[in-house]
Amino acid sequence: MKITVKVKPNSRENSIKIGENGNYEVKVSVPPEKGKANAKVIELLSKELKIAKSKITLLKGEASREKLFKIEE
């Protein structure tokens, strides 16, 4: 399964919201430097989807706010 995620770094809190079109909007409190925000997004998605972090792979958008993740089942 692939999901599209819009990331908002440097937010006040960490949260996940699912939009009307099924895309995820993830707010993370860490800055977008050296992969910190990407790591936090993976951590939050693993908790939300109740799967291991190792089953989530960033496919596209490493330095972008729009990201594409692959979720292994």
C-alpha positions as CSV (number, residue, x, y, z in Angstrom):
1,M,0.0,0.0,0.0
2,K,1.2,3.5,-0.8
3,I,0.2,6.7,1.1
4,T,0.7,10.3,0.4
5,V,1.7,12.5,3.3
6,K,1.9,16.2,3.6
7,V,4.4,17.2,6.4
8,K,4.4,20.4,8.5
9,P,7.7,20.6,10.4
10,N,8.4,22.8,13.4
11,S,4.8,22.5,14.6
12,R,3.8,23.0,18.2
13,E,2.7,19.4,18.5
14,N,3.0,16.0,16.8
15,S,-0.3,14.9,15.2
16,I,-1.8,13.0,12.3
17,K,-4.9,13.9,10.4
18,I,-6.5,12.1,7.5
19,G,-8.0,14.3,4.8
20,E,-11.1,13.8,2.8
21,N,-9.2,12.4,-0.1
22,G,-7.4,9.8,2.0
23,N,-4.1,11.7,2.2
24,Y,-2.4,12.1,5.5
25,E,-1.4,15.5,7.0
26,V,1.3,15.0,9.7
27,K,2.6,17.8,12.0
28,V,5.9,17.2,13.7
29,S,7.6,19.3,16.3
30,V,11.2,18.7,14.9
31,P,13.0,20.8,12.3
32,P,13.4,19.5,8.7
33,E,17.2,18.9,9.0
34,K,19.3,15.8,8.6
35,G,16.2,13.6,8.2
36,K,14.9,14.3,11.7
37,A,11.4,15.2,10.4
38,N,11.2,12.2,8.2
39,A,12.2,9.9,11.1
40,K,9.5,11.5,13.3
41,V,6.9,11.0,10.5
42,I,7.8,7.3,10.3
43,E,7.5,7.0,14.1
44,L,4.1,8.6,14.2
45,L,2.8,6.6,11.2
46,S,3.9,3.4,12.8
47,K,2.0,4.2,16.0
48,E,-1.1,5.3,14.1
49,L,-1.1,2.2,11.8
50,K,0.1,-0.1,14.6
51,I,2.9,-1.6,12.5
52,A,6.7,-1.7,12.9
53,K,8.8,1.3,11.7
54,S,10.8,-1.1,9.5
55,K,7.6,-1.8,7.4
56,I,7.4,1.9,6.4
57,T,9.7,3.1,3.6
58,L,10.0,6.6,2.2
59,L,9.8,6.3,-1.6
60,K,9.7,9.9,-2.7
61,G,10.0,13.4,-1.3
62,E,12.9,13.2,1.1
63,A,13.5,17.0,1.0
64,S,9.9,17.9,0.2
65,R,6.8,18.5,2.3
66,E,4.9,16.1,0.0
67,K,6.0,12.6,0.6
68,L,5.1,9.1,-0.7
69,F,5.5,6.2,1.7
70,K,5.2,2.5,1.0
71,I,3.6,0.5,3.8
72,E,4.3,-3.3,3.9
73,E,1.6,-5.5,5.3
